[in-house]
Amino acid sequence: MYGILIYDGVEPIDIGATFGVLSMARRIAPDLNFAGVAREAGEVLCASGLKMQADFGFDDAPAFDDLIVTGGPGWTDAAADVATLDYLRGTAARITSVCTGAMILAAAGLLDGKQATTKHEVFAGETNPATLFPSSVTCRHAALIDDGGTVTGGGVSLGIDTMFYCLARSHGPHVARETARVMEYERALAANRAALGYTSPG
């Protein structure tokens, strides 16, 4: 079962990249299950005002097989939240981040000694989050990096690519390929991989 970590200020495109890809994949793999998890179950206010519901809070969340950490402008608060960091440190799930979700993993110390990637392009006047990793993390520009089973995905729409990688790992390459085909994302997936690469240093 996939858990998707959400929080106030999560970016809606990360919701689409994570929940959206898994929703499409479930039509091919009906046994695929996923749920949103937040500090507390209930309403989460995404960036720009979109509202969604977290199925579980940290205290009542099931034991997920895979945990996906989303990004968005609220990452700074999430990375400073003790309960969020403790939850991440305590999970036995395979952990993946999309976009600036990697910054939350770094704050929890889960990327220490690892290579990672995150969002690299920003609006004028914004700080590039890739420059904010602690010295214990090596940041590279890539579509995704799998370092010892901890996966970090690149910025914004590259979260879609990251989810296909996770799907192939959990449900097999056929499910990932067929979902990409139905989503008409095969060309983008190939182009992103050719331009930025998938890295597995661990």
Backbone hydrogen bonds in HBPLUS format (Angstrom, degrees):
<---DONOR---> <-ACCEPTOR-->    atom                        ^
c    i                          cat <-CA-CA->   ^        H-A-AA   ^      H-
h    n   atom  resd res      DA  || num        DHA   H-A  angle D-A-AA Bond
n    s   type  num  typ     dist DA aas  dist angle  dist       angle   num
A0065-ASP N   A0001-MET O   2.86 MM  64  5.25 148.3  1.96 140.7 151.1     1
A0066-ASP N   A0001-MET O   3.27 MM  65  6.47 165.0  2.30 144.3 145.4     2
A0002-TYR N   A0033-ASN O   2.90 MM  31  6.23 170.4  1.91 149.4 148.7     3
A0035-ALA N   A0002-TYR O   2.98 MM  33  6.48 138.8  2.16 147.4 159.6     4
A0003-GLY N   A0066-ASP O   2.81 MM  63  6.20 159.1  1.85 159.2 166.4     5
A0068-ILE N   A0003-GLY O   2.77 MM  65  6.16 165.1  1.79 161.0 164.6     6
A0004-ILE N   A0035-ALA O   2.88 MM  31  6.20 151.2  1.97 156.0 162.2     7
A0037-VAL N   A0004-ILE O   2.94 MM  33  5.88 163.1  1.97 140.5 140.8     8
A0005-LEU N   A0068-ILE O   2.72 MM  63  5.98 157.9  1.77 161.9 169.9     9
A0070-THR N   A0005-LEU O   3.45 MM  65  6.17 169.8  2.46 150.4 153.0    10
A0006-ILE N   A0037-VAL O   2.95 MM  31  6.15 161.2  1.99 156.7 161.9    11
A0010-VAL N   A0007-TYR O   3.04 MM   3  5.67 139.8  2.21 149.3 144.9    12
A0009-GLY N   A0045-LEU O   2.81 MM  36  6.26 157.6  1.86 147.5 154.3    13
A0074-GLY N   A0009-GLY O   2.98 MM  65  3.91 153.6  2.05 119.2 113.7    14
A0047-ALA N   A0010-VAL O   2.80 MM  37  5.60 170.3  1.81 144.7 146.8    15
A0011-GLU N   A0071-GLY O   2.95 MM  60  6.16 175.4  1.95 139.6 139.8    16
A0014-ASP N   A0011-GLU O   2.90 MM   3  5.44 138.3  2.08 114.9 126.4    17
A0015-ILE N   A0012-PRO O   2.97 MM   3  4.95 126.8  2.26  95.0 109.8    18
A0016-GLY N   A0012-PRO O   2.99 MM   4  6.41 154.9  2.05 151.0 157.4    19
A0017-ALA N   A0013-ILE O   2.86 MM   4  6.05 153.7  1.93 141.2 148.7    20
A0018-THR N   A0014-ASP O   3.11 MM   4  6.06 153.3  2.18 135.3 141.3    21
A0019-PHE N   A0015-ILE O   2.93 MM   4  5.64 127.5  2.21 142.4 154.6    22
A0020-GLY N   A0016-GLY O   2.97 MM   4  4.58 120.8  2.33 105.5 122.1    23
A0022-LEU N   A0018-THR O   3.18 MM   4  6.34 170.5  2.19 155.4 158.4    24
A0023-SER N   A0019-PHE O   2.83 MM   4  5.91 148.9  1.92 146.7 155.8    25
A0024-MET N   A0020-GLY O   3.10 MM   4  6.36 158.8  2.14 148.8 153.2    26
A0025-ALA N   A0021-VAL O   2.93 MM   4  6.14 159.4  1.97 149.1 155.5    27
A0026-ARG N   A0022-LEU O   2.97 MM   4  6.10 141.4  2.12 143.4 152.0    28
A0027-ARG N   A0024-MET O   3.17 MM   3  5.73 153.2  2.24 111.1 118.5    29
A0028-ILE N   A0025-ALA O   2.88 MM   3  5.35 148.5  1.98 112.3 122.0    30
A0029-ALA N   A0025-ALA O   2.83 MM   4  6.07 158.2  1.87 152.4 159.9    31
A0032-LEU N   A0029-ALA O   2.91 MM   3  5.68 165.4  1.93 131.3 133.9    32
A0055-ASP N   A0036-GLY O   2.90 MM  19  5.19 121.4  2.25 115.6 129.2    33
A0056-PHE N   A0036-GLY O   3.09 MM  20  6.47 152.7  2.17 151.6 160.0    34
A0038-ALA N   A0056-PHE O   3.00 MM  18  6.45 157.2  2.06 154.9 159.7    35
A0042-GLY N   A0054-ALA O   3.02 MM  12  5.00 166.1  2.04 131.3 135.4    36
A0054-ALA N   A0042-GLY O   2.69 MM  12  5.00 169.8  1.70 140.7 142.7    37
A0044-VAL N   A0052-MET O   2.73 MM   8  5.38 155.5  1.79 159.7 162.9    38
A0052-MET N   A0044-VAL O   3.03 MM   8  5.38 157.5  2.08 151.2 158.3    39
A0046-CYS N   A0050-LEU O   2.67 MM   4  5.08 150.8  1.75 172.2 174.5    40
A0049-GLY N   A0046-CYS O   3.14 MM   3  5.61 147.6  2.25 135.0 132.2    41
A0060-ASP N   A0057-GLY O   3.27 MM   3  5.59 138.8  2.45 105.5 115.4    42
A0094-ARG N   A0065-ASP O   2.94 MM  29  6.27 167.4  1.96 146.8 142.9    43
A0067-LEU N   A0094-ARG O   2.78 MM  27  6.06 164.8  1.80 167.3 168.0    44
A0096-THR N   A0067-LEU O   2.93 MM  29  6.22 158.7  1.98 164.1 164.8    45
A0069-VAL N   A0096-THR O   2.73 MM  27  6.16 158.7  1.78 152.7 160.0    46
A0098-VAL N   A0069-VAL O   2.98 MM  29  6.33 155.2  2.04 163.6 161.4    47
A0075-TRP N   A0072-GLY O   2.89 MM   3  5.66 157.6  1.94 131.1 132.6    48
A0078-ALA N   A0074-GLY O   3.11 MM   4  6.39 165.6  2.13 155.1 159.6    49
A0079-ALA N   A0075-TRP O   2.76 MM   4  5.85 151.3  1.84 150.2 157.4    50
A0080-ALA N   A0077-ASP O   3.08 MM   3  5.16 147.0  2.20  99.7 109.8    51
A0081-ASP N   A0078-ALA O   3.21 MM   3  5.09 160.2  2.25 100.0 106.0    52
A0085-LEU N   A0081-ASP O   3.08 MM   4  6.37 166.0  2.10 158.0 161.8    53
A0086-ASP N   A0082-VAL O   2.86 MM   4  6.03 160.8  1.90 153.5 159.1    54
A0087-TYR N   A0083-ALA O   2.95 MM   4  6.07 154.1  2.02 143.1 150.2    55
A0088-LEU N   A0084-THR O   3.04 MM   4  6.32 159.5  2.09 149.5 154.5    56
A0089-ARG N   A0085-LEU O   2.96 MM   4  6.18 160.5  2.00 149.0 154.6    57
A0090-GLY N   A0086-ASP O   2.96 MM   4  6.04 139.3  2.13 142.2 152.7    58
A0151-VAL N   A0095-ILE O   3.13 MM  56  6.54 155.7  2.19 152.1 155.0    59
A0097-SER N   A0151-VAL O   2.85 MM  54  6.35 147.1  1.96 146.3 156.9    60
A0153-GLY N   A0097-SER O   2.83 MM  56  5.91 142.2  1.97 134.3 146.8    61
A0101-GLY N   A0098-VAL O   2.98 MM   3  5.38 157.7  2.03 135.4 137.5    62
A0099-CYS N   A0154-GLY O   3.16 MM  55  5.19 139.2  2.34 142.2 138.9    63
A0102-ALA N   A0099-CYS O   3.33 MM   3  6.49 179.0  2.33 127.2 127.5    64
A0103-MET N   A0100-THR O   2.98 MM   3  5.39 145.0  2.11 108.4 117.3    65
A0104-ILE N   A0101-GLY O   3.08 MM   3  5.32 132.9  2.31 101.7 113.7    66
A0105-LEU N   A0101-GLY O   3.23 MM   4  6.67 154.8  2.29 147.0 153.7    67
A0106-ALA N   A0102-ALA O   2.88 MM   4  6.14 154.4  1.95 146.5 153.8    68
A0107-ALA N   A0103-MET O   3.01 MM   4  6.19 149.8  2.11 135.5 143.1    69
A0108-ALA N   A0104-ILE O   3.10 MM   4  6.37 138.5  2.27 140.1 150.8    70
A0108-ALA N   A0105-LEU O   3.12 MM   3  5.09 127.1  2.42  93.3 107.2    71
A0110-LEU N   A0105-LEU O   3.01 MM   5  5.35 148.0  2.11 161.8 153.4    72
A0109-GLY N   A0106-ALA O   2.94 MM   3  5.00 154.9  2.00 103.3 111.3    73
A0114-LYS N   A0111-LEU O   2.92 MM   3  5.20 152.9  2.00 140.2 136.7    74
A0113-GLY N   A0136-SER O   2.72 MM  23  5.42 154.4  1.78 143.1 151.0    75
A0138-THR N   A0114-LYS O   2.99 MM  24  6.28 170.5  2.00 154.5 157.3    76
A0116-ALA N   A0138-THR O   2.87 MM  22  6.19 152.1  1.95 157.4 160.8    77
A0140-ARG N   A0116-ALA O   2.88 MM  24  6.16 159.1  1.93 163.7 170.6    78
A0126-GLU N   A0123-PHE O   3.03 MM   3  5.58 164.7  2.06 137.2 139.4    79
A0131-THR N   A0128-ASN O   3.00 MM   3  5.78 163.3  2.03 122.3 127.4    80
A0132-LEU N   A0129-PRO O   2.91 MM   3  5.18 164.3  1.94 114.1 119.0    81
A0137-VAL N   A0134-PRO O   3.03 MM   3  5.76 168.7  2.05 126.5 128.3    82
A0143-ALA N   A0197-GLY O   3.09 MM  54  5.71 144.1  2.23 150.3 160.0    83
A0154-GLY N   A0143-ALA O   2.87 MM  11  4.99 159.7  1.91 142.2 136.0    84
A0199-THR N   A0144-LEU O   3.07 MM  55  6.44 163.3  2.10 148.7 153.9    85
A0145-ILE N   A0152-THR O   2.88 MM   7  5.41 155.5  1.94 154.4 162.7    86
A0152-THR N   A0145-ILE O   2.92 MM   7  5.41 157.6  1.97 152.3 159.0    87
A0146-ASP N   A0199-THR O   2.73 MM  53  6.15 162.5  1.76 164.8 169.7    88
A0147-ASP N   A0150-THR O   3.00 MM   3  5.36 160.7  2.04 152.0 145.8    89
A0150-THR N   A0147-ASP O   3.31 MM   3  5.36 164.3  2.34 111.2 111.5    90
A0158-LEU N   A0155-GLY O   2.96 MM   3  5.49 164.5  1.99 138.0 134.6    91
A0159-GLY N   A0156-VAL O   3.02 MM   3  5.94 167.1  2.04 127.1 130.6    92
A0160-ILE N   A0157-SER O   3.02 MM   3  5.81 159.5  2.06 120.6 125.0    93
A0162-THR N   A0158-LEU O   3.03 MM   4  6.38 156.9  2.08 148.5 155.0    94
A0163-MET N   A0159-GLY O   3.06 MM   4  6.28 148.6  2.16 140.8 147.9    95
A0164-PHE N   A0160-ILE O   3.16 MM   4  6.55 148.3  2.26 147.9 156.2    96
A0165-TYR N   A0161-ASP O   3.10 MM   4  6.45 152.1  2.18 148.4 156.1    97
A0166-CYS N   A0162-THR O   3.01 MM   4  6.35 155.8  2.07 147.3 153.7    98
A0167-LEU N   A0163-MET O   2.85 MM   4  6.04 154.3  1.91 145.6 153.0    99
A0168-ALA N   A0164-PHE O   2.98 MM   4  6.19 160.3  2.02 148.2 152.3   100
A0169-ARG N   A0165-TYR O   3.12 MM   4  6.36 148.5  2.22 141.6 150.3   101
A0170-SER N   A0166-CYS O   2.89 MM   4  6.14 153.5  1.96 151.3 158.3   102
A0171-HIS N   A0167-LEU O   2.68 MM   4  5.47 164.6  1.70 154.9 159.8   103
A0172-GLY N   A0168-ALA O   3.03 MM   4  4.25 131.3  2.27 108.6 113.9   104
A0176-ALA N   A0172-GLY O   3.42 MM   4  6.78 162.3  2.45 149.9 154.7   105
A0177-ARG N   A0173-PRO O   2.81 MM   4  5.99 167.9  1.83 158.0 161.4   106
A0178-GLU N   A0174-HIS O   2.84 MM   4  5.92 166.6  1.86 154.0 158.1   107
A0179-THR N   A0175-VAL O   2.99 MM   4  6.02 155.1  2.05 142.8 149.7   108
A0180-ALA N   A0176-ALA O   2.98 MM   4  6.17 159.9  2.02 147.7 153.3   109
A0181-ARG N   A0177-ARG O   2.91 MM   4  6.15 152.3  1.98 146.3 154.3   110
A0182-VAL N   A0178-GLU O   3.00 MM   4  6.22 166.5  2.02 148.9 151.7   111
A0183-MET N   A0179-THR O   2.92 MM   4  6.07 151.4  2.00 147.0 155.5   112
A0185-TYR N   A0180-ALA O   2.86 MM   5  5.03 176.3  1.86 155.2 155.6   113
A0184-GLU N   A0181-ARG O   2.95 MM   3  4.94 152.8  2.02 101.7 110.3   114
A0189-LEU N   A0185-TYR O   2.93 MM   4  6.05 159.9  1.97 157.2 163.3   115
A0190-ALA N   A0186-GLU O   3.00 MM   4  6.22 162.0  2.03 150.7 154.9   116
A0191-ALA N   A0187-ARG O   2.90 MM   4  6.07 159.8  1.94 149.2 155.3   117
A0192-ASN N   A0188-ALA O   2.88 MM   4  5.99 164.0  1.90 151.5 155.5   118
A0193-ARG N   A0189-LEU O   3.06 MM   4  6.16 158.3  2.10 144.0 150.3   119
A0194-ALA N   A0190-ALA O   2.96 MM   4  6.11 155.0  2.02 145.3 152.3   120
A0195-ALA N   A0191-ALA O   2.93 MM   4  6.08 154.7  2.00 147.1 154.0   121
A0196-LEU N   A0192-ASN O   2.89 MM   4  5.83 164.6  1.91 150.6 154.8   122
A0197-GLY N   A0193-ARG O   2.83 MM   4  4.51 127.8  2.11 110.6 126.2   123
